Amino acid sequence: MSISCWEQGDFDISTDPERLEKDRILANLRATYWAAKSSPENLWLSICNSRIYGVYHKSRGQVGFGRAVTDYARFAWVSDIYIEDAHKGQGLGKWLMTCILADPQLATVNRWMLATDDAHGLYRQHGFETLEPAEAAKVMQRRQPLV
C-alpha cells in the first residue's frame, strides 16, 4: 500500500507506519475511555492491521493519531482518533478526519462507520450521522471478553 502525506503549517499527517511513535500512541490510547481496558499488545496489533494516520509537529513529534479498519474497497471503520491536549483547539482533529476521508487509497470506500460517546459534532461536520432506528436494528455485534 502506498503512503499518503498531507502538510499544513508546522504539521503533517502521514500513513507511513515507520514514523509511528509506539509508546506515545499507546500511552495516549490507554488514557481514553474506549481503549483503557485493552492490553498494549492488543492495541498495537489492532494498529498494525489498519490504515494508520499519524499527526506530527515539525519539532514536537507525533501529536495525534487515527486509523481506519478497512478492506480498501468498500468499507472502513474509523477508530482511535485523538489529538494530544497541548495541540487541541487548532483544528487538527478536523484536518485529520478530512485527510482520512480524502485518502486516495480509500477512494472507493462507500460505507464509513465509527462509534463515539462524545465527538458527534466533529464527525457530523464530515457527513457522519447516527443510524436511523430501522437501519440500526440491522446492525449486529458479538462481544467477547477483552484480551
N, CA, C and O atoms as a GROMACS GRO file, in nm:
protein
  588
    1MET      N    1   0.085  -0.117   0.000
    1MET     CA    2   0.000   0.000   0.000
    1MET      C    3   0.089   0.124   0.000
    1MET      O    4   0.188   0.130   0.074
    2SER      N    5   0.056   0.220  -0.081
    2SER     CA    6   0.139   0.340  -0.087
    2SER      C    7   0.110   0.432   0.032
    2SER      O    8   0.005   0.425   0.096
    3ILE      N    9   0.207   0.518   0.057
    3ILE     CA   10   0.198   0.612   0.170
    3ILE      C   11   0.137   0.743   0.121
    3ILE      O   12   0.174   0.794   0.016
    4SER      N   13   0.043   0.795   0.199
    4SER     CA   14  -0.018   0.925   0.171
    4SER      C   15   0.033   1.025   0.273
    4SER      O   16   0.053   0.990   0.390
    5CYS      N   17   0.054   1.150   0.230
    5CYS     CA   18   0.102   1.256   0.320
    5CYS      C   19   0.028   1.386   0.289
    5CYS      O   20  -0.007   1.414   0.175
    6TRP      N   21   0.006   1.464   0.394
    6TRP     CA   22  -0.055   1.596   0.382
    6TRP      C   23   0.024   1.691   0.472
    6TRP      O   24   0.072   1.650   0.577
    7GLU      N   25   0.037   1.818   0.432
    7GLU     CA   26   0.107   1.918   0.512
    7GLU      C   27   0.019   2.040   0.533
    7GLU      O   28  -0.059   2.079   0.446
    8GLN      N   29   0.035   2.100   0.652
    8GLN     CA   30  -0.040   2.221   0.686
    8GLN      C   31   0.040   2.294   0.794
    8GLN      O   32   0.047   2.247   0.908
    9GLY      N   33   0.098   2.407   0.762
    9GLY     CA   34   0.177   2.483   0.860
    9GLY      C   35   0.289   2.399   0.918
    9GLY      O   36   0.368   2.341   0.844
   10ASP      N   37   0.296   2.394   1.050
   10ASP     CA   38   0.400   2.317   1.120
   10ASP      C   39   0.366   2.170   1.137
   10ASP      O   40   0.437   2.097   1.206
   11PHE      N   41   0.257   2.126   1.076
   11PHE     CA   42   0.210   1.988   1.096
   11PHE      C   43   0.206   1.911   0.965
   11PHE      O   44   0.193   1.968   0.857
   12ASP      N   45   0.217   1.780   0.979
   12ASP     CA   46   0.190   1.693   0.866
   12ASP      C   47   0.121   1.567   0.916
   12ASP      O   48   0.131   1.530   1.033
   13ILE      N   49   0.050   1.504   0.825
   13ILE     CA   50  -0.018   1.378   0.852
   13ILE      C   51   0.040   1.277   0.753
   13ILE      O   52   0.054   1.307   0.634
   14SER      N   53   0.072   1.160   0.802
   14SER     CA   54   0.132   1.057   0.718
   14SER      C   55   0.075   0.920   0.752
   14SER      O   56   0.041   0.891   0.866
   15THR      N   57   0.066   0.836   0.650
   15THR     CA   58   0.026   0.697   0.670
   15THR      C   59   0.147   0.604   0.676
   15THR      O   60   0.133   0.482   0.667
   16ASP      N   61   0.265   0.661   0.690
   16ASP     CA   62   0.388   0.582   0.697
   16ASP      C   63   0.398   0.516   0.835
   16ASP      O   64   0.418   0.586   0.934
   17PRO      N   65   0.385   0.383   0.843
   17PRO     CA   66   0.392   0.317   0.973
   17PRO      C   67   0.528   0.328   1.040
   17PRO      O   68   0.538   0.313   1.162
   18GLU      N   69   0.633   0.353   0.963
   18GLU     CA   70   0.767   0.368   1.020
   18GLU      C   71   0.780   0.491   1.108
   18GLU      O   72   0.870   0.498   1.192
   19ARG      N   73   0.694   0.588   1.090
   19ARG     CA   74   0.700   0.713   1.167
   19ARG      C   75   0.626   0.705   1.300
   19ARG      O   76   0.643   0.793   1.385
   20LEU      N   77   0.546   0.604   1.320
   20LEU     CA   78   0.466   0.596   1.442
   20LEU      C   79   0.554   0.590   1.567
   20LEU      O   80   0.655   0.520   1.570
   21GLU      N   81   0.514   0.665   1.669
   21GLU     CA   82   0.581   0.663   1.799
   21GLU      C   83   0.500   0.573   1.891
   21GLU      O   84   0.410   0.617   1.962
   22LYS      N   85   0.534   0.445   1.887
   22LYS     CA   86   0.455   0.341   1.953
   22LYS      C   87   0.423   0.373   2.099
   22LYS      O   88   0.306   0.371   2.138
   23ASP      N   89   0.523   0.404   2.178
   23ASP     CA   90   0.499   0.429   2.322
   23ASP      C   91   0.408   0.548   2.344
   23ASP      O   92   0.323   0.546   2.434
   24ARG      N   93   0.424   0.650   2.264
   24ARG     CA   94   0.340   0.770   2.277
   24ARG      C   95   0.195   0.739   2.240
   24ARG      O   96   0.102   0.782   2.309
   25ILE      N   97   0.177   0.664   2.132
   25ILE     CA   98   0.041   0.626   2.090
   25ILE      C   99  -0.026   0.542   2.198
   25ILE      O  100  -0.140   0.568   2.237
   26LEU      N  101   0.044   0.440   2.246
   26LEU     CA  102  -0.014   0.351   2.347
   26LEU      C  103  -0.049   0.426   2.474
   26LEU      O  104  -0.153   0.401   2.534
   27ALA      N  105   0.037   0.518   2.516
   27ALA     CA  106   0.008   0.597   2.636
   27ALA      C  107  -0.117   0.682   2.616
   27ALA      O  108  -0.202   0.690   2.706
   28ASN      N  109  -0.129   0.744   2.501
   28ASN     CA  110  -0.248   0.826   2.473
   28ASN      C  111  -0.374   0.742   2.464
   28ASN      O  112  -0.478   0.782   2.516
   29LEU      N  113  -0.367   0.628   2.400
   29LEU     CA  114  -0.486   0.543   2.388
   29LEU      C  115  -0.525   0.483   2.522
   29LEU      O  116  -0.644   0.468   2.550
   30ARG      N  117  -0.428   0.449   2.605
   30ARG     CA  118  -0.460   0.392   2.737
   30ARG      C  119  -0.534   0.493   2.825
   30ARG      O  120  -0.599   0.455   2.923
   31ALA      N  121  -0.524   0.621   2.790
   31ALA     CA  122  -0.592   0.727   2.867
   31ALA      C  123  -0.733   0.755   2.815
   31ALA      O  124  -0.801   0.843   2.867
   32THR      N  125  -0.778   0.681   2.714
   32THR     CA  126  -0.911   0.705   2.658
   32THR      C  127  -1.014   0.610   2.720
   32THR      O  128  -0.979   0.506   2.774
   33TYR      N  129  -1.139   0.648   2.710
   33TYR     CA  130  -1.246   0.563   2.762
   33TYR      C  131  -1.264   0.438   2.677
   33TYR      O  132  -1.310   0.336   2.728
   34TRP      N  133  -1.229   0.444   2.550
   34TRP     CA  134  -1.256   0.331   2.462
   34TRP      C  135  -1.143   0.227   2.457
   34TRP      O  136  -1.168   0.113   2.418
   35ALA      N  137  -1.022   0.263   2.496
   35ALA     CA  138  -0.911   0.168   2.484
   35ALA      C  139  -0.842   0.139   2.616
   35ALA      O  140  -0.746   0.062   2.620
   36ALA      N  141  -0.888   0.198   2.723
   36ALA     CA  142  -0.820   0.186   2.852
   36ALA      C  143  -0.807   0.042   2.901
   36ALA      O  144  -0.711   0.008   2.970
   37LYS      N  145  -0.903  -0.042   2.868
   37LYS     CA  146  -0.901  -0.179   2.920
   37LYS      C  147  -0.832  -0.279   2.827
   37LYS      O  148  -0.819  -0.397   2.860
   38SER      N  149  -0.788  -0.233   2.712
   38SER     CA  150  -0.718  -0.322   2.618
   38SER      C  151  -0.571  -0.330   2.654
   38SER      O  152  -0.513  -0.233   2.701
   39SER      N  153  -0.512  -0.446   2.632
   39SER     CA  154  -0.369  -0.462   2.661
   39SER      C  155  -0.288  -0.385   2.557
   39SER      O  156  -0.335  -0.366   2.444
   40PRO      N  157  -0.168  -0.339   2.593
   40PRO     CA  158  -0.084  -0.271   2.494
   40PRO      C  159  -0.056  -0.358   2.372
   40PRO      O  160  -0.052  -0.309   2.259
   41GLU      N  161  -0.038  -0.486   2.394
   41GLU     CA  162  -0.012  -0.577   2.282
   41GLU      C  163  -0.131  -0.584   2.186
   41GLU      O  164  -0.115  -0.583   2.064
   42ASN      N  165  -0.251  -0.590   2.244
   42ASN     CA  166  -0.372  -0.597   2.163
   42ASN      C  167  -0.395  -0.465   2.088
   42ASN      O  168  -0.432  -0.466   1.971
   43LEU      N  169  -0.371  -0.353   2.156
   43LEU     CA  170  -0.385  -0.223   2.090
   43LEU      C  171  -0.290  -0.212   1.973
   43LEU      O  172  -0.328  -0.170   1.864
   44TRP      N  173  -0.164  -0.251   1.994
   44TRP     CA  174  -0.065  -0.238   1.888
   44TRP      C  175  -0.097  -0.331   1.771
   44TRP      O  176  -0.079  -0.292   1.656
   45LEU      N  177  -0.144  -0.450   1.799
   45LEU     CA  178  -0.184  -0.541   1.693
   45LEU      C  179  -0.296  -0.481   1.609
   45LEU      O  180  -0.295  -0.492   1.486
   46SER      N  181  -0.392  -0.416   1.675
   46SER     CA  182  -0.502  -0.353   1.600
   46SER      C  183  -0.451  -0.240   1.512
   46SER      O  184  -0.501  -0.220   1.402
   47ILE      N  185  -0.352  -0.167   1.560
   47ILE     CA  186  -0.293  -0.059   1.482
   47ILE      C  187  -0.217  -0.115   1.361
   47ILE      O  188  -0.230  -0.063   1.250
   48CYS      N  189  -0.141  -0.219   1.383
   48CYS     CA  190  -0.061  -0.279   1.275
   48CYS      C  191  -0.148  -0.338   1.165
   48CYS      O  192  -0.101  -0.357   1.052
   49ASN      N  193  -0.272  -0.367   1.195
   49ASN     CA  194  -0.362  -0.426   1.096
   49ASN      C  195  -0.464  -0.326   1.044
   49ASN      O  196  -0.574  -0.365   1.002
   50SER      N  197  -0.429  -0.199   1.045
   50SER     CA  198  -0.518  -0.092   1.000
   50SER      C  199  -0.441   0.004   0.910
   50SER      O  200  -0.318   0.001   0.906
   51ARG      N  201  -0.513   0.090   0.840
   51ARG     CA  202  -0.454   0.202   0.768
   51ARG      C  203  -0.436   0.310   0.874
   51ARG      O  204  -0.534   0.356   0.933
   52ILE      N  205  -0.313   0.352   0.898
   52ILE     CA  206  -0.285   0.443   1.010
   52ILE      C  207  -0.258   0.585   0.960
   52ILE      O  208  -0.214   0.607   0.848
   53TYR      N  209  -0.286   0.680   1.049
   53TYR     CA  210  -0.266   0.822   1.021
   53TYR      C  211  -0.202   0.887   1.142
   53TYR      O  212  -0.266   0.905   1.244
   54GLY      N  213  -0.074   0.922   1.130
   54GLY     CA  214  -0.005   0.993   1.236
   54GLY      C  215  -0.007   1.142   1.209
   54GLY      O  216   0.011   1.186   1.096
   55VAL      N  217  -0.030   1.220   1.315
   55VAL     CA  218  -0.026   1.366   1.306
   55VAL      C  219   0.104   1.409   1.374
   55VAL      O  220   0.127   1.375   1.490
   56TYR      N  221   0.188   1.484   1.302
   56TYR     CA  222   0.321   1.518   1.351
   56TYR      C  223   0.345   1.668   1.348
   56TYR      O  224   0.308   1.737   1.253
   57HIS      N  225   0.407   1.718   1.454
   57HIS     CA  226   0.454   1.856   1.459
   57HIS      C  227   0.600   1.854   1.418
   57HIS      O  228   0.673   1.760   1.453
   58LYS      N  229   0.645   1.953   1.344
   58LYS     CA  230   0.782   1.955   1.292
   58LYS      C  231   0.888   1.936   1.400
   58LYS      O  232   0.990   1.872   1.374
   59SER      N  233   0.866   1.991   1.520
   59SER     CA  234   0.970   1.980   1.624
   59SER      C  235   0.926   1.900   1.746
   59SER      O  236   1.009   1.863   1.828
   60ARG      N  237   0.797   1.872   1.759
   60ARG     CA  238   0.747   1.804   1.879
   60ARG      C  239   0.711   1.658   1.856
   60ARG      O  240   0.666   1.591   1.949
   61GLY      N  241   0.729   1.607   1.737
   61GLY     CA  242   0.700   1.468   1.708
   61GLY      C  243   0.551   1.442   1.691
   61GLY      O  244   0.476   1.531   1.651
   62GLN      N  245   0.511   1.321   1.720
   62GLN     CA  246   0.373   1.280   1.698
   62GLN      C  247   0.280   1.340   1.803
   62GLN      O  248   0.303   1.326   1.923
   63VAL      N  249   0.175   1.408   1.756
   63VAL     CA  250   0.081   1.475   1.847
   63VAL      C  251  -0.062   1.426   1.829
   63VAL      O  252  -0.153   1.473   1.897
   64GLY      N  253  -0.083   1.333   1.737
   64GLY     CA  254  -0.217   1.282   1.714
   64GLY      C  255  -0.212   1.153   1.634
   64GLY      O  256  -0.108   1.113   1.583
   65PHE      N  257  -0.328   1.090   1.626
   65PHE     CA  258  -0.334   0.960   1.562
   65PHE      C  259  -0.479   0.927   1.525
   65PHE      O  260  -0.573   0.978   1.585
   66GLY      N  261  -0.493   0.842   1.428
   66GLY     CA  262  -0.621   0.783   1.391
   66GLY      C  263  -0.595   0.664   1.302
   66GLY      O  264  -0.485   0.647   1.250
   67ARG      N  265  -0.697   0.582   1.284
   67ARG     CA  266  -0.680   0.467   1.195
   67ARG      C  267  -0.814   0.432   1.131
   67ARG      O  268  -0.920   0.470   1.180
   68ALA      N  269  -0.803   0.359   1.022
   68ALA     CA  270  -0.921   0.307   0.954
   68ALA      C  271  -0.904   0.157   0.940
   68ALA      O  272  -0.807   0.109   0.880
   69VAL      N  273  -0.998   0.083   0.995
   69VAL     CA  274  -1.003  -0.062   0.975
   69VAL      C  275  -1.080  -0.079   0.844
   69VAL      O  276  -1.197  -0.044   0.836
   70THR      N  277  -1.013  -0.134   0.743
   70THR     CA  278  -1.072  -0.127   0.609
   70THR      C  279  -1.036  -0.246   0.522
   70THR      O  280  -0.936  -0.314   0.542
   71ASP      N  281  -1.122  -0.270   0.423
   71ASP     CA  282  -1.091  -0.368   0.318
   71ASP      C  283  -1.033  -0.299   0.196
   71ASP      O  284  -1.005  -0.365   0.095
   72TYR      N  285  -1.015  -0.168   0.202
   72TYR     CA  286  -0.960  -0.084   0.095
   72TYR      C  287  -1.047  -0.080  -0.030
   72TYR      O  288  -1.003  -0.033  -0.135
   73ALA      N  289  -1.168  -0.128  -0.021
   73ALA     CA  290  -1.254  -0.132  -0.138
   73ALA      C  291  -1.391  -0.071  -0.111
   73ALA      O  292  -1.434   0.021  -0.181
   74ARG      N  293  -1.461  -0.123  -0.008
   74ARG     CA  294  -1.599  -0.081   0.015
   74ARG      C  295  -1.628  -0.032   0.155
   74ARG      O  296  -1.724   0.042   0.175
   75PHE      N  297  -1.546  -0.069   0.254
   75PHE     CA  298  -1.582  -0.044   0.393
   75PHE      C  299  -1.463   0.008   0.473
   75PHE      O  300  -1.349  -0.034   0.452
   76ALA      N  301  -1.491   0.101   0.564
   76ALA     CA  302  -1.389   0.148   0.659
   76ALA      C  303  -1.455   0.186   0.790
   76ALA      O  304  -1.561   0.249   0.792
   77TRP      N  305  -1.392   0.147   0.899
   77TRP     CA  306  -1.434   0.182   1.034
   77TRP      C  307  -1.328   0.273   1.091
   77TRP      O  308  -1.214   0.230   1.111
   78VAL      N  309  -1.362   0.398   1.118
   78VAL     CA  310  -1.269   0.496   1.174
   78VAL      C  311  -1.259   0.474   1.324
   78VAL      O  312  -1.360   0.457   1.392
   79SER      N  313  -1.136   0.474   1.375
   79SER     CA  314  -1.116   0.440   1.516
   79SER      C  315  -0.995   0.512   1.574
   79SER      O  316  -0.906   0.557   1.501
   80ASP      N  317  -0.994   0.520   1.705
   80ASP     CA  318  -0.877   0.566   1.783
   80ASP      C  319  -0.830   0.706   1.747
   80ASP      O  320  -0.710   0.734   1.752
   81ILE      N  321  -0.920   0.794   1.710
   81ILE     CA  322  -0.886   0.932   1.677
   81ILE      C  323  -0.854   1.008   1.805
   81ILE      O  324  -0.935   1.011   1.898
   82TYR      N  325  -0.736   1.070   1.810
   82TYR     CA  326  -0.705   1.159   1.921
   82TYR      C  327  -0.604   1.264   1.878
   82TYR      O  328  -0.523   1.243   1.787
   83ILE      N  329  -0.609   1.378   1.944
   83ILE     CA  330  -0.509   1.484   1.936
   83ILE      C  331  -0.467   1.511   2.079
   83ILE      O  332  -0.552   1.525   2.167
   84GLU      N  333  -0.337   1.518   2.104
   84GLU     CA  334  -0.291   1.544   2.240
   84GLU      C  335  -0.343   1.679   2.290
   84GLU      O  336  -0.360   1.773   2.212
   85ASP      N  337  -0.368   1.686   2.421
   85ASP     CA  338  -0.429   1.805   2.481
   85ASP      C  339  -0.356   1.934   2.445
   85ASP      O  340  -0.421   2.035   2.419
   86ALA      N  341  -0.224   1.932   2.442
   86ALA     CA  342  -0.147   2.054   2.414
   86ALA      C  343  -0.171   2.108   2.273
   86ALA      O  344  -0.138   2.223   2.245
   87HIS      N  345  -0.229   2.027   2.186
   87HIS     CA  346  -0.250   2.069   2.048
   87HIS      C  347  -0.396   2.076   2.008
   87HIS      O  348  -0.428   2.099   1.891
   88LYS      N  349  -0.485   2.056   2.105
   88LYS     CA  350  -0.628   2.069   2.075
   88LYS      C  351  -0.664   2.215   2.051
   88LYS      O  352  -0.594   2.306   2.097
   89GLY      N  353  -0.772   2.237   1.978
   89GLY     CA  354  -0.817   2.373   1.951
   89GLY      C  355  -0.751   2.437   1.830
   89GLY      O  356  -0.772   2.555   1.803
   90GLN      N  357  -0.670   2.360   1.758
   90GLN     CA  358  -0.602   2.412   1.640
   90GLN      C  359  -0.661   2.357   1.510
   90GLN      O  360  -0.609   2.383   1.402
   91GLY      N  361  -0.771   2.282   1.522
   91GLY     CA  362  -0.834   2.226   1.405
   91GLY      C  363  -0.769   2.098   1.354
   91GLY      O  364  -0.799   2.052   1.244
   92LEU      N  365  -0.680   2.040   1.433
   92LEU     CA  366  -0.609   1.920   1.389
   92LEU      C  367  -0.700   1.798   1.379
   92LEU      O  368  -0.683   1.717   1.288
   93GLY      N  369  -0.796   1.785   1.469
   93GLY     CA  370  -0.890   1.673   1.461
   93GLY      C  371  -0.974   1.681   1.334
   93GLY      O  372  -0.997   1.580   1.267
   94LYS      N  373  -1.020   1.801   1.302
   94LYS     CA  374  -1.097   1.820   1.178
   94LYS      C  375  -1.011   1.788   1.057
   94LYS      O  376  -1.054   1.720   0.964
   95TRP      N  377  -0.888   1.838   1.059
   95TRP     CA  378  -0.798   1.814   0.947
   95TRP      C  379  -0.766   1.664   0.934
   95TRP      O  380  -0.761   1.611   0.823
   96LEU      N  381  -0.744   1.598   1.046
   96LEU     CA  382  -0.717   1.454   1.044
   96LEU      C  383  -0.833   1.379   0.978
   96LEU      O  384  -0.810   1.294   0.893
   97MET      N  385  -0.955   1.411   1.017
   97MET     CA  386  -1.071   1.345   0.956
   97MET      C  387  -1.081   1.378   0.806
   97MET      O  388  -1.114   1.290   0.726
   98THR      N  389  -1.053   1.501   0.768
   98THR     CA  390  -1.055   1.539   0.627
   98THR      C  391  -0.955   1.454   0.549
   98THR      O  392  -0.986   1.405   0.440
   99CYS      N  393  -0.836   1.437   0.604
   99CYS     CA  394  -0.732   1.359   0.536
   99CYS      C  395  -0.770   1.211   0.527
   99CYS      O  396  -0.750   1.148   0.423
  100ILE      N  397  -0.823   1.156   0.634
  100ILE     CA  398  -0.864   1.015   0.631
  100ILE      C  399  -0.967   0.994   0.521
  100ILE      O  400  -0.956   0.900   0.442
  101LEU      N  401  -1.067   1.079   0.517
  101LEU     CA  402  -1.176   1.064   0.420
  101LEU      C  403  -1.131   1.094   0.276
  101LEU      O  404  -1.195   1.050   0.181
  102ALA      N  405  -1.021   1.169   0.261
  102ALA     CA  406  -0.970   1.205   0.128
  102ALA      C  407  -0.854   1.115   0.084
  102ALA      O  408  -0.799   1.136  -0.024
  103ASP      N  409  -0.817   1.018   0.164
  103ASP     CA  410  -0.703   0.932   0.133
  103ASP      C  411  -0.727   0.862  -0.001
  103ASP      O  412  -0.826   0.790  -0.015
  104PRO      N  413  -0.639   0.881  -0.099
  104PRO     CA  414  -0.660   0.816  -0.230
  104PRO      C  415  -0.664   0.664  -0.221
  104PRO      O  416  -0.723   0.599  -0.308
  105GLN      N  417  -0.602   0.605  -0.120
  105GLN     CA  418  -0.604   0.459  -0.105
  105GLN      C  419  -0.742   0.408  -0.064
  105GLN      O  420  -0.770   0.288  -0.075
  106LEU      N  421  -0.830   0.499  -0.018
  106LEU     CA  422  -0.964   0.460   0.026
  106LEU      C  423  -1.072   0.526  -0.062
  106LEU      O  424  -1.187   0.540  -0.021
  107ALA      N  425  -1.034   0.564  -0.182
  107ALA     CA  426  -1.123   0.639  -0.270
  107ALA      C  427  -1.251   0.565  -0.305
  107ALA      O  428  -1.353   0.630  -0.330
  108THR      N  429  -1.250   0.434  -0.308
  108THR     CA  430  -1.371   0.359  -0.347
  108THR      C  431  -1.457   0.318  -0.228
  108THR      O  432  -1.564   0.259  -0.246
  109VAL      N  433  -1.411   0.348  -0.107
  109VAL     CA  434  -1.489   0.314   0.012
  109VAL      C  435  -1.617   0.396   0.012
  109VAL      O  436  -1.613   0.519   0.002
  110ASN      N  437  -1.730   0.328   0.022
  110ASN     CA  438  -1.858   0.400   0.025
  110ASN      C  439  -1.934   0.381   0.156
  110ASN      O  440  -2.039   0.443   0.175
  111ARG      N  441  -1.884   0.298   0.245
  111ARG     CA  442  -1.950   0.280   0.376
  111ARG      C  443  -1.847   0.308   0.484
  111ARG      O  444  -1.760   0.225   0.511
  112TRP      N  445  -1.858   0.425   0.544
  112TRP     CA  446  -1.771   0.468   0.653
  112TRP      C  447  -1.850   0.460   0.782
  112TRP      O  448  -1.964   0.508   0.787
  113MET      N  449  -1.795   0.402   0.885
  113MET     CA  450  -1.864   0.393   1.014
  113MET      C  451  -1.768   0.427   1.126
  113MET      O  452  -1.646   0.424   1.109
  114LEU      N  453  -1.824   0.459   1.240
  114LEU     CA  454  -1.748   0.481   1.362
  114LEU      C  455  -1.845   0.479   1.479
  114LEU      O  456  -1.967   0.478   1.462
  115ALA      N  457  -1.788   0.479   1.598
  115ALA     CA  458  -1.868   0.490   1.721
  115ALA      C  459  -1.802   0.594   1.810
  115ALA      O  460  -1.679   0.602   1.817
  116THR      N  461  -1.883   0.674   1.877
  116THR     CA  462  -1.830   0.775   1.968
  116THR      C  463  -1.928   0.801   2.080
  116THR      O  464  -2.050   0.793   2.062
  117ASP      N  465  -1.875   0.832   2.196
  117ASP     CA  466  -1.959   0.874   2.309
  117ASP      C  467  -1.970   1.026   2.316
  117ASP      O  468  -2.067   1.079   2.371
  118ASP      N  469  -1.870   1.096   2.262
  118ASP     CA  470  -1.862   1.239   2.291
  118ASP      C  471  -1.819   1.331   2.177
  118ASP      O  472  -1.804   1.451   2.199
  119ALA      N  473  -1.798   1.281   2.057
  119ALA     CA  474  -1.747   1.367   1.949
  119ALA      C  475  -1.842   1.372   1.829
  119ALA      O  476  -1.797   1.384   1.715
  120HIS      N  477  -1.970   1.363   1.855
  120HIS     CA  478  -2.067   1.365   1.746
  120HIS      C  479  -2.055   1.491   1.660
  120HIS      O  480  -2.068   1.484   1.537
  121GLY      N  481  -2.031   1.604   1.723
  121GLY     CA  482  -2.019   1.730   1.650
  121GLY      C  483  -1.906   1.728   1.548
  121GLY      O  484  -1.922   1.775   1.436
  122LEU      N  485  -1.791   1.675   1.587
  122LEU     CA  486  -1.677   1.664   1.495
  122LEU      C  487  -1.714   1.578   1.376
  122LEU      O  488  -1.690   1.616   1.261
  123TYR      N  489  -1.770   1.463   1.402
  123TYR     CA  490  -1.797   1.369   1.293
  123TYR      C  491  -1.914   1.413   1.204
  123TYR      O  492  -1.915   1.384   1.085
  124ARG      N  493  -2.010   1.484   1.260
  124ARG     CA  494  -2.120   1.537   1.178
  124ARG      C  495  -2.067   1.635   1.074
  124ARG      O  496  -2.119   1.643   0.962
  125GLN      N  497  -1.963   1.710   1.110
  125GLN     CA  498  -1.903   1.805   1.016
  125GLN      C  499  -1.844   1.735   0.894
  125GLN      O  500  -1.819   1.798   0.791
  126HIS      N  501  -1.824   1.605   0.906
  126HIS     CA  502  -1.766   1.527   0.796
  126HIS      C  503  -1.867   1.432   0.733
  126HIS      O  504  -1.830   1.338   0.664
  127GLY      N  505  -1.996   1.457   0.758
  127GLY     CA  506  -2.101   1.382   0.692
  127GLY      C  507  -2.149   1.259   0.766
  127GLY      O  508  -2.236   1.188   0.715
  128PHE      N  509  -2.096   1.231   0.883
  128PHE     CA  510  -2.143   1.116   0.960
  128PHE      C  511  -2.275   1.151   1.027
  128PHE      O  512  -2.296   1.265   1.067
  129GLU      N  513  -2.362   1.054   1.040
  129GLU     CA  514  -2.489   1.074   1.108
  129GLU      C  515  -2.523   0.946   1.185
  129GLU      O  516  -2.475   0.838   1.153
  130THR      N  517  -2.605   0.962   1.285
  130THR     CA  518  -2.647   0.843   1.360
  130THR      C  519  -2.737   0.758   1.271
  130THR      O  520  -2.805   0.810   1.182
  131LEU      N  521  -2.738   0.630   1.297
  131LEU     CA  522  -2.822   0.539   1.219
  131LEU      C  523  -2.969   0.563   1.252
  131LEU      O  524  -3.004   0.588   1.367
  132GLU      N  525  -3.052   0.555   1.152
  132GLU     CA  526  -3.196   0.559   1.174
  132GLU      C  527  -3.235   0.431   1.249
  132GLU      O  528  -3.169   0.329   1.232
  133PRO      N  529  -3.342   0.435   1.330
  133PRO     CA  530  -3.379   0.315   1.407
  133PRO      C  531  -3.392   0.188   1.321
  133PRO      O  532  -3.348   0.082   1.363
  134ALA      N  533  -3.452   0.199   1.203
  134ALA     CA  534  -3.468   0.080   1.118
  134ALA      C  535  -3.333   0.027   1.071
  134ALA      O  536  -3.313  -0.094   1.063
  135GLU      N  537  -3.239   0.118   1.040
  135GLU     CA  538  -3.107   0.075   0.997
  135GLU      C  539  -3.026   0.022   1.115
  135GLU      O  540  -2.954  -0.076   1.102
  136ALA      N  541  -3.039   0.088   1.230
  136ALA     CA  542  -2.967   0.043   1.349
  136ALA      C  543  -3.010  -0.097   1.389
  136ALA      O  544  -2.930  -0.175   1.440
  137ALA      N  545  -3.136  -0.129   1.366
  137ALA     CA  546  -3.186  -0.262   1.401
  137ALA      C  547  -3.122  -0.372   1.317
  137ALA      O  548  -3.123  -0.488   1.356
  138LYS      N  549  -3.066  -0.335   1.203
  138LYS     CA  550  -2.998  -0.433   1.116
  138LYS      C  551  -2.854  -0.459   1.160
  138LYS      O  552  -2.798  -0.564   1.128
  139VAL      N  553  -2.794  -0.365   1.231
  139VAL     CA  554  -2.655  -0.376   1.272
  139VAL      C  555  -2.646  -0.470   1.391
  139VAL      O  556  -2.719  -0.456   1.490
  140MET      N  557  -2.556  -0.565   1.380
  140MET     CA  558  -2.540  -0.664   1.487
  140MET      C  559  -2.396  -0.665   1.534
  140MET      O  560  -2.306  -0.620   1.463
  141GLN      N  561  -2.376  -0.715   1.653
  141GLN     CA  562  -2.242  -0.730   1.707
  141GLN      C  563  -2.233  -0.854   1.793
  141GLN      O  564  -2.333  -0.907   1.840
  142ARG      N  565  -2.110  -0.899   1.812
  142ARG     CA  566  -2.083  -1.010   1.903
  142ARG      C  567  -1.963  -0.968   1.985
  142ARG      O  568  -1.858  -0.936   1.930
  143ARG      N  569  -1.977  -0.967   2.115
  143ARG     CA  570  -1.869  -0.927   2.204
  143ARG      C  571  -1.812  -1.045   2.278
  143ARG      O  572  -1.882  -1.141   2.311
  144GLN      N  573  -1.682  -1.036   2.302
  144GLN     CA  574  -1.612  -1.136   2.384
  144GLN      C  575  -1.531  -1.058   2.486
  144GLN      O  576  -1.509  -0.938   2.468
  145PRO      N  577  -1.487  -1.122   2.592
  145PRO     CA  578  -1.404  -1.052   2.691
  145PRO      C  579  -1.276  -0.997   2.626
  145PRO      O  580  -1.221  -1.058   2.534
  146LEU      N  581  -1.231  -0.883   2.676
  146LEU     CA  582  -1.108  -0.823   2.625
  146LEU      C  583  -0.989  -0.911   2.658
  146LEU      O  584  -0.986  -0.977   2.762
  147VAL      N  585  -0.894  -0.911   2.570
  147VAL     CA  586  -0.769  -0.987   2.590
  147VAL      C  587  -0.662  -0.893   2.641
  147VAL      O  588  -0.549  -0.936   2.665
   0.00000   0.00000   0.00000
